[in-house]
């Protein structure tokens, strides 16, 4: 192991996409105590975890990964769902999701956003129009990175929060739309 580096109590962030969302603070309250801000992409969040196994274009993956079918072991699916831990969430969260995501269907993102908002957690959501599970066009990738940078810069360095209701996106690609409130 390398040298131990100090962690700044005022500059700790989390960026998680897809399966990496399982490490988000809504699941691990001790991480939420450390974080200032987070960005989540393609959130797998169903309350009982079953949509992660059944409502996806890679049905066998989650069953193999968790080692059980939801009908056989519902506890492992509930344990891995962020919605199980949503009451402990406090970290400002930016959710980014592809409009046509079949791997993690977009209702998962709306559910997470609503769960966070209902608990008073500062939450914004950007839906990338025309994209599926990944953002794979250079201009849209750049837009997503800029959204992350703007979000982190606001919560870490105090920059003004951008207007998440009017996107700064590539004009010709239809890369996304920013959403607040109900869809």
Secondary structure as GFF3:
##gff-version 3
##sequence-region A 1 183
A	DSSP	beta_strand	13	17	.	.	.	ID=ss1
A	DSSP	three_ten_helix	18	23	.	.	.	ID=ss2
A	DSSP	alpha_helix	29	32	.	.	.	ID=ss3
A	DSSP	beta_strand	37	41	.	.	.	ID=ss4
A	DSSP	alpha_helix	50	54	.	.	.	ID=ss5
A	DSSP	alpha_helix	59	66	.	.	.	ID=ss6
A	DSSP	alpha_helix	74	79	.	.	.	ID=ss7
A	DSSP	three_ten_helix	82	88	.	.	.	ID=ss8
A	DSSP	beta_strand	92	98	.	.	.	ID=ss9
A	DSSP	alpha_helix	107	118	.	.	.	ID=ss10
A	DSSP	beta_strand	123	128	.	.	.	ID=ss11
A	DSSP	alpha_helix	138	157	.	.	.	ID=ss12
A	DSSP	beta_strand	177	179	.	.	.	ID=ss13
###
